[in-house]
Amino acid sequence: MQLVAESAIAAHSSTASNQRTLLFVAGHRGRVGSALLTQLATERHRLRRESGIELCLAGTANRNELVLIDPDRHDDTHFSGRSVNDWQQVIEHLRQIPAARRLFIDCTADAGVAGHYCDFFAAGIGVVTPNKLANSSTHDNWHALRQSARQHAVAYRFETTVGAALPVLGPLQDLVRRGERIRRIEAVLSGTLSFIFQRLNYGLPFSEAVREARDRGYTEPHPAEDLTGADCVRKLLILLREAGFQWEPERVRVENLLTPELVCIKEPDTFLTALGEQDCNWRQRVKSAHKRSLRLAYLARFDGHNATVGVTHTSAQEPFALLAPGENLVRIWSDHYDPVPLSIAGPGAGPALTAAGVLSDILEAVRDSGST
């Protein structure tokens, strides 16, 4: 009887391992990564009960810590004070644990981590990420990533690189798949800048709007990263490439909201204090726009020939002026969506929102691989 019982337990364990998905989360101490782990802990039992989806955390990493987890033995191996330089160790760890599929979740903003995606693909491990750096570097690199994921038949999902939890890339990819030409794009692509500019238009000083955005968790740890426009450039590049355009970063004209002196300030609180010197200039810009019944907005634009990111004036009645603080809006003109564009709007900032989008991408990766 004991042997029968042990055989039944082993069979059950084998069946369970053939249904589960292993997750390794890089950047787990960051705001998005920690929010994702919280959501996984909250939702995993419901997902298993209602959908039969078994998500098992098999490890985490950040710059100073590596944790390898064996879900079968319920034990962890910690490497404190040690950054991951050789991701092969993580790959081997994931491959040693029986599972139906394995996903590497990159919640960092690290180009070095993004540079190893193809290593994971080659090992049969899919990638889910809100990290924009891989898909917004050179067009050749973007193409190589997609080709590698396709070659090794693994998931590569990055919906959250453009609109956090807002579904933007999926609808755009659907248009392209059915043969539509994308003619024009206009978008508020930064929930952070959306919040700041809406607060500006309501009369709040620029430095106070930025400080409030940081206090709400909308900005990067250093707000300067949001104000240079680089984040919007990356998002626009990803949109253009998914729309079928071979566009390189240097072809996007960008308006930096910071002076060279402000860019050089490394300490966030010192930066915010110094930012007050720009309040008068922004007050005048807002006042000048309001006199003409206009509002300021930070837009990404593509007209089929040129790609730009910067401040523009919009009518007080136009959709971009009517956004709630922190809301994103993407408008896409195509063969069939013209003169009325396809419009996608919703909240676009915050760690919990982005983490929710990452979790959605994880579930889509699981369902896609389950149907092949």
RAPE-V623187 format. One line per field, one symbol per residue. ss: DSSP state (@ for helix, = for strand, . for the rest). phi: phi as a letter, one per 40 degrees, with the letter a starting at -180 (. if undefined). psi: psi as a letter, one per 20 degrees, with the letter a starting at -180 (. if undefined). A space follows every 10 residues. Layout:
ss->???
phi->???
psi->???
This chain:
ss->.@@@@@@@@@ @@@@@@@..= ======.... @@@@@@@@@@ @@@@@@@@@@ @..======= ==..====== ....====== .......@@@ @@@@@@.... ======.... @@@@..@@@@ @@...====. ........@@ @@@@@@@@@@ @....==..@ @@@.....@@ @@@@@@@... .=======.. @@@@@@@@@@ @....@@@@@ @@@@@..... ...@@@@..@ @@@@@@@@@@ @@......@@ @===.....@ @@@....@@@ @@@@@@@@@@ @@@@@@@@@@ @..======= ==....==== =====...@@ @@....==== ====...... .======... @@@@@@@@@@ @@@@@@@@@@ ..
phi->.ccccccccc ccccccccbc bcbbbcgccc cccccccccc cccccccccc bgcbbbcbia aacbabbbbb cccfbbbbbc gbccbbcccc ccccccccac abbcbcbcbb cccccbdccc dccgbcbbac cccccbcccc cdcccccccc ccfbcbbadc cbbfcccbcd ccccccccgc cccabbacbb cccdcccccd cchcddcccc ccccccgccc dbddccccgc ccccccdcdc ccchccbbdc cccbcccbcd ccdccccdcc cccccdcccc cccccccccc cbfbbcabbb babhbbbbbi cbbbdcccdc ccccdgcbab bbbbdccacc ccbbbidbah cccccccccc cccccccccc cc
psi->hghgghhggg gggggghiir ppppopkiir ggghhghghg hhihhggggh ijoopppjrr qahjpppppo ihilqqopmq jpqohoihgg ghghhippqh rpppookrlp hgghijghgg ghjkprppqj oihgijcqhg ggghgggggg hjlrqopkhi igkcipnghg hghggghjjq pphqppqoio hghggghhhg hijpqghhgg gggghijhrr hohhhhiiih ghgggggggg hhijpnpqgi ippqopiqqh ghhiohpghg ghghhhiigg ghghgggggh hjkrqqqoqp qpjihqpqpa prpqqiiqhh ijqqpiqqpp pppaghmpio qpppqrqkqp ghgghhhghg hghhhggghi i.
